[in-house]
């Protein structure tokens, strides 16, 4: 290994931490738009796109229970699933599945998270594109809130 290359453990940890950061942003935005959708009555997919764009951070969880609970996962996934916009529904539900699975990887098994990087990226970008098709634009710099 050359002096310019980081140790393999550091790269795996960086990928794992980047995935968790993206997952957390999706969680916060997803739960936020679930609440917003209930109040505003918009198509849940459009409300989700707007929530991600606006960086809403409304969660129903508590500080005692960090991460994504199964109830939150099911509720947010169902919101995407109910969208009348096929691509938003498809990428949103699959993104939530990836986030759920990634949130279940134990901290001491960061290398196992590498398998989720591709699907996480593909569905986050797919959701970004599907939202853009509806005139709602957001950036994926460092997560979904940018």
DATA-V329699 format. One record per residue. BURIAL is I if it has 9 or more other C-alpha atoms within 8 Angstrom, else O. Layout:
# DATA-V329699
BURIAL
BURIAL
This chain:
# DATA-V329699
O
O
O
O
O
O
O
O
O
O
I
I
I
O
I
I
O
I
I
I
I
I
I
I
I
I
I
I
I
I
I
I
I
I
I
I
I
O
O
O
O
O
I
I
I
I
I
I
I
I
I
I
I
O
I
I
O
I
O
O
O
O
O
O
O
O
O
I
O
O
O
I
I
O
I
I
I
I
I
I
I
I
I
O
O
O
I
I
I
I
I
I
I
I
I
I
I
I
I
I
O
I
I
O
I
O
O
O
O
I
O
O
I
I
O
I
I
O
I
I
O
O
I
I
I
I
I
I
O
I
I
I
O
O
O
I
O
I
I
I
O
O
I
I
I
I
